[in-house]
Amino acid sequence: MDTPLTTIAVVGLGTMGTGIAEVLARAGREVVGIDVSEAAARQAVVSLEASTARSVRRERITEQERHDILARFRTFTDLQAAANAELVIEVVPETYEIKQQVFRELDAVVSPTAILATGTNALSVTRLAAESQHPERVLGLHFFNPAPAMKLVEVVSSVLTAPPAVESVTRLARELGKEPVAVGDRPGFVADGLLFGYLNQAAAMYEANYASREDIDAAMKLGCGLPMGPLALLDLIGIDTARTVLEAMYAASHDRLHAPAPVLGQLSEAGLTGRKTGRGFYTYDAPGGQDVVPDALTPVDSAGAAAGREVSSVGVAGSGTMASGIAEVFAKAGYSVVLAARSQEKADTAKARIAKSLGRSVAKGRLTEEARDKTLARITPAGTLDSFADVDLAVEAVAEDLEIKRELFATLDKVCKPGAVLATTTSSLPVVAVARVTSRPEDVIGMHFFNPAPAMKLVEVVRTVLTADDVHATVREVCLKVRKHPVDCGDRAGFIVNALLFPYLNNAIKMVEEHYATLDDIDAAMKLGGGYPMGPFELLDVVGLDVSLAIEKVLHSEFRDPGLAPAPLLEHLVAAGCLGRKTGRGFREYARR
């Protein structure tokens, strides 16, 4: 098993198998492609010809290099063709029966020293290895789609796998220009183990009619910087595939968060499995297409929608980073802004913070000096909420403490004029709880900006059961005027983004608690395999472990799901004062500034 892996067989020439074959051939390996379908084998060759032709046109490889790559890829329809391979990678359909049959047949074909790798992301590598006469040579080699572009490869060991086999394929992965992550045998491994739980929760959120598919996807892209929304990603992966992965995860974990949302089963049984069939959560221009086309669920502008109220002046309550950012957003958009803090000094400091932010924009050429001066002139700092007497919209951005917010809204109720819209920026507290302390709960709504407010495009617009239609319409119109993307959600813990994000972060912590993978491997897996801008532990340390724990507790309290209970490790770190970057230590240590 220590011999160089120069001849490699790939069994199964679907999209993933073809992609893996391309990676290997481009890296100088002799590749034996095997598929029972002659059409699939021919298509694999056509795909490689097309991709290498594009590389020549883009001057990434020469015509001679293209010729050599194509010469290294040969296709067959019989497993006997794998006889001389030092490594066989199977990427056949995701069922035990088919994969076990392949492993049994390979035992009679390949050398006893050849390594057998499964490309599964859901099935037990140990169970597959048990079908082989030499289980010590069987492991998992999980590439991500599209294989030529994605850097992550999960190298999966069972309790039977020999270390030299792991070392050989790990070395191969590095030689292919990939980032290998070593993991143990459990459904989903690291990346899919975290990703599919999140996707499942998004499907359940949609099924419950909590938010539209468009709003769920936009919220996660704009609020978390993800390359795709969860429902669009499910369509890309294949809804049937996702259901299979989740079934395997649930069988192992018995965690309700992994129990496939019923809508996944309904769509799968109906044959609506995503892009490959032309319809899943969305409808596409053709089977295999990627362009979304309108269907019966596509939002349309309703002519009968309530008209919004007139808003020309805005009050922002608070003096922290979020309050300053929100005030800057409104002032840039032309609104007159009153920025009220507990004292005139704090309000002046908040305005100075805005001036500094605008100065950076001028220095970067994003804003003219004239625009900066006009923006600052629209902001009036004040040391009392009495200054909100004439504002049309009051936005609260104070500490995330329900009693503090309730006290503030009671004051706003007395100070603000009749018809003024009262908005809270809470990210996790019940909006109706602050609305009820006022004499006008119909005028109260959630308007959850994301930090930093000037840069982040998303605003979650949170209606309570008491919010008036015209108040909702007003806030949506205002969001568009300040060049933000509003998404509608109901008044429940976490709204869209935090309700999907924090269980994923919590599950990452549980992986470390269980010694399944390291912080670094998990962060690398989610960045390289999931396209996340930050790994979960990087993000937790930035957000603050105390903030994260508070949100986890709110989610667990509201939904009462055992899977949402905060990971003990998170609670221990917070109790020890290790809160992340702001204290110099969280999951990692940071240099003090």
CORHU-V182672 format. One record per helix or strand. SS is the DSSP state (alpha for helix, beta for strand). FROM is the first residue (numbers start at 1). LEN is the number of residues. If there is no record, write none. Layout:
BEGIN
ss: {SS/SS}
from: {FROM/FROM}
len: {LEN/LEN}
END
This chain:
BEGIN
ss: {beta/alpha/beta/alpha/alpha/beta/alpha/beta/alpha/beta/alpha/alpha/beta/beta/alpha/beta/alpha/alpha/alpha/alpha/alpha/alpha/beta/alpha/beta/beta/beta/beta/alpha/beta/alpha/alpha/beta/alpha/beta/alpha/beta/alpha/alpha/beta/beta/alpha/beta/alpha/alpha/alpha/alpha/alpha/alpha/beta/alpha/beta/beta}
from: {7/15/30/38/63/73/79/87/96/115/125/135/138/152/163/179/191/213/230/239/256/262/274/275/279/283/292/313/321/336/344/369/379/385/393/402/421/431/441/444/458/469/485/497/519/536/545/562/568/580/581/585/589}
len: {5/12/5/20/9/4/4/4/12/4/5/3/6/6/13/6/17/12/8/15/3/8/1/3/1/2/2/5/12/5/20/9/4/4/4/14/4/5/3/6/6/13/6/17/12/8/15/3/8/1/3/1/1}
END
